[in-house]
């Protein structure tokens, strides 16, 4: 009972005092000597020569203490003992043995040192090593078995190459253990059913789940080298999710390079964003950095989903100035704090301003004279713009016109506008407003090249669809609905959308902006379209709860599928396989200015029908859907 209490007290301490560990090691050495002598000569011999043996042991013990001191065997914590600690104990005893031999040689005539034969000294040294190792292993085992706060979970690892093995080694070196490696998973036919690091390798087939259940493993760790394969293997993912197997992967921002140390703590439980089918996009960021370094960069909508990521990516390349404009005070303040924290050497101006305010924008351009403008500011929510077309025109159209004109006036080298796939065959006010923006900057670029407008600014447009993680995405909405117990609302069972990661989209924007020559509309390859209802079902499965899906009908201006080109547009290849150049109809700059001027003027009269009518005249392919403006298409 008293021993149990002492044992519990030991484990209740953060660590035993170093003298306690040293004392235990010394007692272990002494015990090993008595054991060797008792086995070789009998207990009676030990008892009868105890006084001379004690004197001898004191001298020998001093040699071992020197070894313990040099190798710091007492500095470790028993319950966290590792292979290194075992090494230290072994080297310390061997050094002590070496010192004993030297002392015996120097004082060979002293009887006190010859009480024990050299063979007994060597045997007791090796027994000491065994006992010191055993002591540390037993303490660690008892602690891990009885005093860990949580029972380790059994896991399988998907991947048997560098990533999988590196992950397995880190799992095994945890203190305290959170996971136990139960098996590997591989597609390679030559390695299936073999053993790796002491556990079996299983085939990635329909029997995988049952094999995991046999091993009581409910977690699959995915090697970073297998992320893409997993993402494209929907059958495997569905099978695992349906059987309540948790999947952990490496976040995109922490992709493993195959060389550095890889730790299990980098893993996170898989989310719906990780399962959307997409190809990894490689961009030559070094060449982009060389262009942007030392330049003055102005970003509108800098606090938005796209704009804020643009800020992060541009700031890396040490621009001489960052001029960041947004109307939203709090998000812009967050950007300001982020820059001070992450990029303290970058000179950044965070400016509250409305891009439709001519005088405010003029003042900003006059003061800073930017070299590059990335125009990300826009109202983007379709139903909101259906109800408020005047605001859509004043912000999206007039704001773009003002910033574009000022770019020409103050000698901006390149103006890059971020458009949307909703601008193609638009069915809503928002999409049409962005198409009008495209028309204006293209016609202005052509007018400059034709010598009709004085300036040298090159205007470039980029077009892409939904981005994962944006404020307007359905994914945050679905997460909130699932959190609240449902139902999850989907507008239509047949609605599909393209998705792209925000960082990848911004990289393509930067590449298009720096390598384009002006006048182009760059269309991004968005990969495979995703059914929104399938997205909802997958998120519900990942949540592990039973929630209904409710279909609410298409919203005002919403269409079933998005396009990146209309029926009359074609594409040309560009400098990146994921970027194409859209061949679109060219507009006369003077006519465009007249039409947009009329449109902006009417936007202040709060006559929604008249505003949309003018928009349809500018963009004939604008056909309203599920909207009150459909009557205008009948005229």
TATA-V152426 format. One record per residue. N is the residue number from 1. RES is the residue in three letters. OMEGA is omega in whole degrees, 0 to 359 (* if undefined). Layout:
n:N res:RES omega:OMEGA
n:N res:RES omega:OMEGA
//
This chain:
n:1 res:UNK omega:180
n:2 res:UNK omega:178
n:3 res:UNK omega:179
n:4 res:UNK omega:179
n:5 res:UNK omega:179
n:6 res:UNK omega:179
n:7 res:UNK omega:178
n:8 res:UNK omega:178
n:9 res:UNK omega:179
n:10 res:UNK omega:182
n:11 res:UNK omega:178
n:12 res:UNK omega:179
n:13 res:UNK omega:176
n:14 res:UNK omega:176
n:15 res:UNK omega:176
n:16 res:UNK omega:175
n:17 res:UNK omega:185
n:18 res:UNK omega:181
n:19 res:UNK omega:176
n:20 res:UNK omega:179
n:21 res:UNK omega:179
n:22 res:UNK omega:179
n:23 res:UNK omega:178
n:24 res:UNK omega:179
n:25 res:UNK omega:178
n:26 res:UNK omega:178
n:27 res:UNK omega:178
n:28 res:UNK omega:178
n:29 res:UNK omega:179
n:30 res:UNK omega:180
n:31 res:UNK omega:181
n:32 res:UNK omega:178
n:33 res:UNK omega:181
n:34 res:UNK omega:178
n:35 res:UNK omega:180
n:36 res:UNK omega:180
n:37 res:UNK omega:180
n:38 res:UNK omega:180
n:39 res:UNK omega:183
n:40 res:UNK omega:189
n:41 res:UNK omega:180
n:42 res:UNK omega:182
n:43 res:UNK omega:181
n:44 res:UNK omega:178
n:45 res:UNK omega:180
n:46 res:UNK omega:182
n:47 res:UNK omega:184
n:48 res:UNK omega:182
n:49 res:UNK omega:187
n:50 res:UNK omega:183
n:51 res:UNK omega:178
n:52 res:UNK omega:180
n:53 res:UNK omega:180
n:54 res:UNK omega:179
n:55 res:UNK omega:179
n:56 res:UNK omega:182
n:57 res:UNK omega:180
n:58 res:UNK omega:178
n:59 res:UNK omega:181
n:60 res:UNK omega:182
n:61 res:UNK omega:177
n:62 res:UNK omega:177
n:63 res:UNK omega:179
n:64 res:UNK omega:179
n:65 res:UNK omega:176
n:66 res:UNK omega:177
n:67 res:UNK omega:178
n:68 res:UNK omega:181
n:69 res:UNK omega:183
n:70 res:UNK omega:184
n:71 res:UNK omega:174
n:72 res:UNK omega:180
n:73 res:UNK omega:184
n:74 res:UNK omega:184
n:75 res:UNK omega:180
n:76 res:UNK omega:176
n:77 res:UNK omega:186
n:78 res:UNK omega:186
n:79 res:UNK omega:177
n:80 res:UNK omega:183
n:81 res:UNK omega:179
n:82 res:UNK omega:179
n:83 res:UNK omega:179
n:84 res:UNK omega:179
n:85 res:UNK omega:177
n:86 res:UNK omega:177
n:87 res:UNK omega:181
n:88 res:UNK omega:180
n:89 res:UNK omega:180
n:90 res:UNK omega:179
n:91 res:UNK omega:180
n:92 res:UNK omega:180
n:93 res:UNK omega:179
n:94 res:UNK omega:176
n:95 res:UNK omega:177
n:96 res:UNK omega:178
n:97 res:UNK omega:178
n:98 res:UNK omega:179
n:99 res:UNK omega:178
n:100 res:UNK omega:180
n:101 res:UNK omega:179
n:102 res:UNK omega:179
n:103 res:UNK omega:179
n:104 res:UNK omega:179
n:105 res:UNK omega:181
n:106 res:UNK omega:182
n:107 res:UNK omega:184
n:108 res:UNK omega:182
n:109 res:UNK omega:182
n:110 res:UNK omega:183
n:111 res:UNK omega:182
n:112 res:UNK omega:182
n:113 res:UNK omega:182
n:114 res:UNK omega:177
n:115 res:UNK omega:178
n:116 res:UNK omega:175
n:117 res:UNK omega:181
n:118 res:UNK omega:179
n:119 res:UNK omega:178
n:120 res:UNK omega:179
n:121 res:UNK omega:181
n:122 res:UNK omega:180
n:123 res:UNK omega:180
n:124 res:UNK omega:178
n:125 res:UNK omega:179
n:126 res:UNK omega:175
n:127 res:UNK omega:177
n:128 res:UNK omega:179
n:129 res:UNK omega:180
n:130 res:UNK omega:182
n:131 res:UNK omega:178
n:132 res:UNK omega:177
n:133 res:UNK omega:182
n:134 res:UNK omega:180
n:135 res:UNK omega:182
n:136 res:UNK omega:180
n:137 res:UNK omega:180
n:138 res:UNK omega:179
n:139 res:UNK omega:179
n:140 res:UNK omega:180
n:141 res:UNK omega:180
n:142 res:UNK omega:180
n:143 res:UNK omega:181
n:144 res:UNK omega:184
n:145 res:UNK omega:190
n:146 res:UNK omega:188
n:147 res:UNK omega:173
n:148 res:UNK omega:182
n:149 res:UNK omega:181
n:150 res:UNK omega:175
n:151 res:UNK omega:179
n:152 res:UNK omega:178
n:153 res:UNK omega:181
n:154 res:UNK omega:185
n:155 res:UNK omega:166
n:156 res:UNK omega:177
n:157 res:UNK omega:178
n:158 res:UNK omega:183
n:159 res:UNK omega:184
n:160 res:UNK omega:179
n:161 res:UNK omega:188
n:162 res:UNK omega:183
n:163 res:UNK omega:181
n:164 res:UNK omega:180
n:165 res:UNK omega:178
n:166 res:UNK omega:178
n:167 res:UNK omega:180
n:168 res:UNK omega:180
n:169 res:UNK omega:178
n:170 res:UNK omega:177
n:171 res:UNK omega:183
n:172 res:UNK omega:181
n:173 res:UNK omega:181
n:174 res:UNK omega:174
n:175 res:UNK omega:350
n:176 res:UNK omega:183
n:177 res:UNK omega:175
n:178 res:UNK omega:184
n:179 res:UNK omega:174
n:180 res:UNK omega:180
n:181 res:UNK omega:182
n:182 res:UNK omega:180
n:183 res:UNK omega:174
n:184 res:UNK omega:176
n:185 res:UNK omega:182
n:186 res:UNK omega:172
n:187 res:UNK omega:185
n:188 res:UNK omega:184
n:189 res:UNK omega:183
n:190 res:UNK omega:182
n:191 res:UNK omega:179
n:192 res:UNK omega:176
n:193 res:UNK omega:175
n:194 res:UNK omega:182
n:195 res:UNK omega:179
n:196 res:UNK omega:182
n:197 res:UNK omega:175
n:198 res:UNK omega:178
n:199 res:UNK omega:184
n:200 res:UNK omega:173
n:201 res:UNK omega:185
n:202 res:UNK omega:179
n:203 res:UNK omega:177
n:204 res:UNK omega:181
n:205 res:UNK omega:184
n:206 res:UNK omega:180
n:207 res:UNK omega:185
n:208 res:UNK omega:182
n:209 res:UNK omega:180
n:210 res:UNK omega:177
n:211 res:UNK omega:178
n:212 res:UNK omega:179
n:213 res:UNK omega:178
n:214 res:UNK omega:180
n:215 res:UNK omega:180
n:216 res:UNK omega:178
n:217 res:UNK omega:180
n:218 res:UNK omega:181
n:219 res:UNK omega:174
n:220 res:UNK omega:172
n:221 res:UNK omega:182
n:222 res:UNK omega:174
n:223 res:UNK omega:180
n:224 res:UNK omega:178
n:225 res:UNK omega:182
n:226 res:UNK omega:183
n:227 res:UNK omega:184
n:228 res:UNK omega:179
n:229 res:UNK omega:179
n:230 res:UNK omega:182
n:231 res:UNK omega:183
n:232 res:UNK omega:179
n:233 res:UNK omega:184
n:234 res:UNK omega:180
n:235 res:UNK omega:179
n:236 res:UNK omega:181
n:237 res:UNK omega:180
n:238 res:UNK omega:181
n:239 res:UNK omega:181
n:240 res:UNK omega:182
n:241 res:UNK omega:180
n:242 res:UNK omega:180
n:243 res:UNK omega:175
n:244 res:UNK omega:175
n:245 res:UNK omega:177
n:246 res:UNK omega:181
n:247 res:UNK omega:178
n:248 res:UNK omega:179
n:249 res:UNK omega:176
n:250 res:UNK omega:176
n:251 res:UNK omega:182
n:252 res:UNK omega:183
n:253 res:UNK omega:183
n:254 res:UNK omega:181
n:255 res:UNK omega:183
n:256 res:UNK omega:181
n:257 res:UNK omega:179
n:258 res:UNK omega:183
n:259 res:UNK omega:185
n:260 res:UNK omega:177
n:261 res:UNK omega:180
n:262 res:UNK omega:186
n:263 res:UNK omega:180
n:264 res:UNK omega:181
n:265 res:UNK omega:176
n:266 res:UNK omega:183
n:267 res:UNK omega:174
n:268 res:UNK omega:179
n:269 res:UNK omega:187
n:270 res:UNK omega:177
n:271 res:UNK omega:185
n:272 res:UNK omega:180
n:273 res:UNK omega:182
n:274 res:UNK omega:186
n:275 res:UNK omega:180
n:276 res:UNK omega:184
n:277 res:UNK omega:178
n:278 res:UNK omega:176
n:279 res:UNK omega:177
n:280 res:UNK omega:183
n:281 res:UNK omega:178
n:282 res:UNK omega:181
n:283 res:UNK omega:178
n:284 res:UNK omega:184
n:285 res:UNK omega:180
n:286 res:UNK omega:179
n:287 res:UNK omega:176
n:288 res:UNK omega:180
n:289 res:UNK omega:180
n:290 res:UNK omega:179
n:291 res:UNK omega:187
n:292 res:UNK omega:183
n:293 res:UNK omega:178
n:294 res:UNK omega:180
n:295 res:UNK omega:174
n:296 res:UNK omega:186
n:297 res:UNK omega:176
n:298 res:UNK omega:180
n:299 res:UNK omega:173
n:300 res:UNK omega:185
n:301 res:UNK omega:188
n:302 res:UNK omega:180
n:303 res:UNK omega:181
n:304 res:UNK omega:183
n:305 res:UNK omega:179
n:306 res:UNK omega:184
n:307 res:UNK omega:182
n:308 res:UNK omega:177
n:309 res:UNK omega:175
n:310 res:UNK omega:179
n:311 res:UNK omega:182
n:312 res:UNK omega:184
n:313 res:UNK omega:180
n:314 res:UNK omega:184
n:315 res:UNK omega:181
n:316 res:UNK omega:189
n:317 res:UNK omega:173
n:318 res:UNK omega:173
n:319 res:UNK omega:179
n:320 res:UNK omega:176
n:321 res:UNK omega:169
n:322 res:UNK omega:178
n:323 res:UNK omega:189
n:324 res:UNK omega:185
n:325 res:UNK omega:174
n:326 res:UNK omega:176
n:327 res:UNK omega:185
n:328 res:UNK omega:187
n:329 res:UNK omega:187
n:330 res:UNK omega:177
n:331 res:UNK omega:179
n:332 res:UNK omega:176
n:333 res:UNK omega:176
n:334 res:UNK omega:177
n:335 res:UNK omega:179
n:336 res:UNK omega:179
n:337 res:UNK omega:179
n:338 res:UNK omega:180
n:339 res:UNK omega:179
n:340 res:UNK omega:182
n:341 res:UNK omega:188
n:342 res:UNK omega:183
n:343 res:UNK omega:186
n:344 res:UNK omega:182
n:345 res:UNK omega:181
n:346 res:UNK omega:177
n:347 res:UNK omega:185
n:348 res:UNK omega:175
n:349 res:UNK omega:177
n:350 res:UNK omega:191
n:351 res:UNK omega:173
n:352 res:UNK omega:181
n:353 res:UNK omega:177
n:354 res:UNK omega:183
n:355 res:UNK omega:177
n:356 res:UNK omega:177
n:357 res:UNK omega:185
n:358 res:UNK omega:185
n:359 res:UNK omega:179
n:360 res:UNK omega:180
n:361 res:UNK omega:179
n:362 res:UNK omega:179
n:363 res:UNK omega:180
n:364 res:UNK omega:180
n:365 res:UNK omega:180
n:366 res:UNK omega:182
n:367 res:UNK omega:192
n:368 res:UNK omega:179
n:369 res:UNK omega:184
n:370 res:UNK omega:176
n:371 res:UNK omega:180
n:372 res:UNK omega:175
n:373 res:UNK omega:173
n:374 res:UNK omega:189
n:375 res:UNK omega:181
n:376 res:UNK omega:183
n:377 res:UNK omega:178
n:378 res:UNK omega:166
n:379 res:UNK omega:191
n:380 res:UNK omega:184
n:381 res:UNK omega:187
n:382 res:UNK omega:182
n:383 res:UNK omega:180
n:384 res:UNK omega:180
n:385 res:UNK omega:174
n:386 res:UNK omega:180
n:387 res:UNK omega:185
n:388 res:UNK omega:184
n:389 res:UNK omega:181
n:390 res:UNK omega:179
n:391 res:UNK omega:177
n:392 res:UNK omega:179
n:393 res:UNK omega:183
n:394 res:UNK omega:181
n:395 res:UNK omega:187
n:396 res:UNK omega:186
n:397 res:UNK omega:183
n:398 res:UNK omega:178
n:399 res:UNK omega:178
n:400 res:UNK omega:179
n:401 res:UNK omega:181
n:402 res:UNK omega:182
n:403 res:UNK omega:179
n:404 res:UNK omega:180
n:405 res:UNK omega:179
n:406 res:UNK omega:177
n:407 res:UNK omega:177
n:408 res:UNK omega:184
n:409 res:UNK omega:185
n:410 res:UNK omega:168
n:411 res:UNK omega:175
n:412 res:UNK omega:181
n:413 res:UNK omega:181
n:414 res:UNK omega:176
n:415 res:UNK omega:182
n:416 res:UNK omega:180
n:417 res:UNK omega:178
n:418 res:UNK omega:180
n:419 res:UNK omega:186
n:420 res:UNK omega:176
n:421 res:UNK omega:177
n:422 res:UNK omega:176
n:423 res:UNK omega:181
n:424 res:UNK omega:184
n:425 res:UNK omega:188
n:426 res:UNK omega:176
n:427 res:UNK omega:182
n:428 res:UNK omega:183
n:429 res:UNK omega:182
n:430 res:UNK omega:180
n:431 res:UNK omega:179
n:432 res:UNK omega:179
n:433 res:UNK omega:179
n:434 res:UNK omega:175
n:435 res:UNK omega:177
n:436 res:UNK omega:176
n:437 res:UNK omega:178
n:438 res:UNK omega:181
n:439 res:UNK omega:184
n:440 res:UNK omega:185
n:441 res:UNK omega:176
n:442 res:UNK omega:180
n:443 res:UNK omega:177
n:444 res:UNK omega:178
n:445 res:UNK omega:180
n:446 res:UNK omega:180
n:447 res:UNK omega:177
n:448 res:UNK omega:181
n:449 res:UNK omega:179
n:450 res:UNK omega:179
n:451 res:UNK omega:179
n:452 res:UNK omega:177
n:453 res:UNK omega:179
n:454 res:UNK omega:179
n:455 res:UNK omega:179
n:456 res:UNK omega:182
n:457 res:UNK omega:176
n:458 res:UNK omega:183
n:459 res:UNK omega:184
n:460 res:UNK omega:178
n:461 res:UNK omega:175
n:462 res:UNK omega:182
n:463 res:UNK omega:173
n:464 res:UNK omega:186
n:465 res:UNK omega:183
n:466 res:UNK omega:176
n:467 res:UNK omega:180
n:468 res:UNK omega:178
n:469 res:UNK omega:179
n:470 res:UNK omega:182
n:471 res:UNK omega:183
n:472 res:UNK omega:183
n:473 res:UNK omega:178
n:474 res:UNK omega:185
n:475 res:UNK omega:176
n:476 res:UNK omega:178
n:477 res:UNK omega:179
n:478 res:UNK omega:179
n:479 res:UNK omega:179
n:480 res:UNK omega:180
n:481 res:UNK omega:178
n:482 res:UNK omega:179
n:483 res:UNK omega:182
n:484 res:UNK omega:177
n:485 res:UNK omega:175
n:486 res:UNK omega:359
n:487 res:UNK omega:173
n:488 res:UNK omega:185
n:489 res:UNK omega:175
n:490 res:UNK omega:185
n:491 res:UNK omega:184
n:492 res:UNK omega:182
n:493 res:UNK omega:183
n:494 res:UNK omega:184
n:495 res:UNK omega:180
n:496 res:UNK omega:179
n:497 res:UNK omega:171
n:498 res:UNK omega:179
n:499 res:UNK omega:177
n:500 res:UNK omega:176
n:501 res:UNK omega:179
n:502 res:UNK omega:180
n:503 res:UNK omega:180
n:504 res:UNK omega:178
n:505 res:UNK omega:181
n:506 res:UNK omega:176
n:507 res:UNK omega:178
n:508 res:UNK omega:176
n:509 res:UNK omega:180
n:510 res:UNK omega:180
n:511 res:UNK omega:178
n:512 res:UNK omega:182
n:513 res:UNK omega:183
n:514 res:UNK omega:184
n:515 res:UNK omega:177
n:516 res:UNK omega:183
n:517 res:UNK omega:178
n:518 res:UNK omega:178
n:519 res:UNK omega:183
n:520 res:UNK omega:164
n:521 res:UNK omega:181
n:522 res:UNK omega:180
n:523 res:UNK omega:182
n:524 res:UNK omega:174
n:525 res:UNK omega:185
n:526 res:UNK omega:180
n:527 res:UNK omega:183
n:528 res:UNK omega:175
n:529 res:UNK omega:183
n:530 res:UNK omega:173
n:531 res:UNK omega:183
n:532 res:UNK omega:179
n:533 res:UNK omega:176
n:534 res:UNK omega:176
n:535 res:UNK omega:180
n:536 res:UNK omega:180
n:537 res:UNK omega:181
n:538 res:UNK omega:180
n:539 res:UNK omega:177
n:540 res:UNK omega:178
n:541 res:UNK omega:180
n:542 res:UNK omega:181
n:543 res:UNK omega:180
n:544 res:UNK omega:180
n:545 res:UNK omega:180
n:546 res:UNK omega:184
n:547 res:UNK omega:180
n:548 res:UNK omega:172
n:549 res:UNK omega:181
n:550 res:UNK omega:178
n:551 res:UNK omega:187
n:552 res:UNK omega:183
n:553 res:UNK omega:181
n:554 res:UNK omega:178
n:555 res:UNK omega:179
n:556 res:UNK omega:177
n:557 res:UNK omega:185
n:558 res:UNK omega:175
n:559 res:UNK omega:186
n:560 res:UNK omega:183
n:561 res:UNK omega:179
n:562 res:UNK omega:179
n:563 res:UNK omega:175
n:564 res:UNK omega:177
n:565 res:UNK omega:171
n:566 res:UNK omega:188
n:567 res:UNK omega:182
n:568 res:UNK omega:181
n:569 res:UNK omega:173
n:570 res:UNK omega:181
n:571 res:UNK omega:173
n:572 res:UNK omega:177
n:573 res:UNK omega:179
n:574 res:UNK omega:184
n:575 res:UNK omega:180
n:576 res:UNK omega:183
n:577 res:UNK omega:180
n:578 res:UNK omega:181
n:579 res:UNK omega:175
n:580 res:UNK omega:178
n:581 res:UNK omega:180
n:582 res:UNK omega:174
n:583 res:UNK omega:186
n:584 res:UNK omega:176
n:585 res:UNK omega:178
n:586 res:UNK omega:183
n:587 res:UNK omega:176
n:588 res:UNK omega:185
n:589 res:UNK omega:183
n:590 res:UNK omega:179
n:591 res:UNK omega:179
n:592 res:UNK omega:179
n:593 res:UNK omega:180
n:594 res:UNK omega:181
n:595 res:UNK omega:180
n:596 res:UNK omega:177
n:597 res:UNK omega:178
n:598 res:UNK omega:181
n:599 res:UNK omega:180
n:600 res:UNK omega:179
n:601 res:UNK omega:180
n:602 res:UNK omega:181
n:603 res:UNK omega:179
n:604 res:UNK omega:181
n:605 res:UNK omega:177
n:606 res:UNK omega:175
n:607 res:UNK omega:187
n:608 res:UNK omega:183
n:609 res:UNK omega:180
n:610 res:UNK omega:178
n:611 res:UNK omega:183
n:612 res:UNK omega:178
n:613 res:UNK omega:178
n:614 res:UNK omega:178
n:615 res:UNK omega:179
n:616 res:UNK omega:176
n:617 res:UNK omega:180
n:618 res:UNK omega:182
n:619 res:UNK omega:185
n:620 res:UNK omega:181
n:621 res:UNK omega:178
n:622 res:UNK omega:178
n:623 res:UNK omega:183
n:624 res:UNK omega:176
n:625 res:UNK omega:179
n:626 res:UNK omega:187
n:627 res:UNK omega:177
n:628 res:UNK omega:182
n:629 res:UNK omega:179
n:630 res:UNK omega:181
n:631 res:UNK omega:180
n:632 res:UNK omega:180
n:633 res:UNK omega:180
n:634 res:UNK omega:183
n:635 res:UNK omega:*
//
